[in-house]
Amino acid sequence: MERTLILFKPDCVQRRLVGRILARFEEKGFKIVAMKMLQVTPDMAKKHYQEHVGKPFYPSLERYITGGPLIAAVLEGLDAIRVVRQMLGATSGLEAQPGTIRGDFSLSRQMNLVHASDGPEAAQREIELYFRPEELFDYSLVLEPWSRAEDEVG
C-alpha cells in the first residue's frame, strides 16, 4: 500500500467542497489514515514549496496557501500517488479534463482546490511536515477484501 498527502486548500474549504471531493477519494477505494484542519504558516509554506521559494510567483502562492485554514489528509491505497493525481487532473483548472476534480470544480491555475504529493519522496517529506507519526492510523477496513484481489499488494 502507498500513502500520499492531500491538502484541501483554502479555496476548497471556503467553497465548501471538501466533503464532495473527499467522497470521491473514498468512493475510489482509498483509506483515510490521517486528517486534520490547520492554518499553514509562512514557515510551513516555505518548507512545503521549497522548490518554488525565490521564483517570481512564490509570494502569491504563499499568500494563497496561508490565506485561510486547510484540511490535510493522508490517503492509502494501491498506487495512491499516481491514481490520486490522475483524479485531480491538470494543475490548471482551465486545462483539466471534465470528470477530474479540477476539471469539474476549478477555473483557475493557482486556485486549484487540492494538492497531492507528486512522488514517493515528496509524499514522505510532506506527510512528515503535516503529521506526527502517532497521528497516522494503521487499521483494516471490512470492505478491503472486496476492493482488490488478494494478490494486489502495494
Protein Blocks (a to p, Z undefined) as FASTA:
>chain_A
ZZddddddfklmmnopmmmmmmmmmmnopacfbdcdddddfklmmmmmmmmgopaklmmm
mmmmmnpccdddddddehklmmmmmmnopfblklpcghiaklmmpccfklnopacdfbfk
lmmmmmmmmpcfklpccdddfklmmmbcfklcZZ
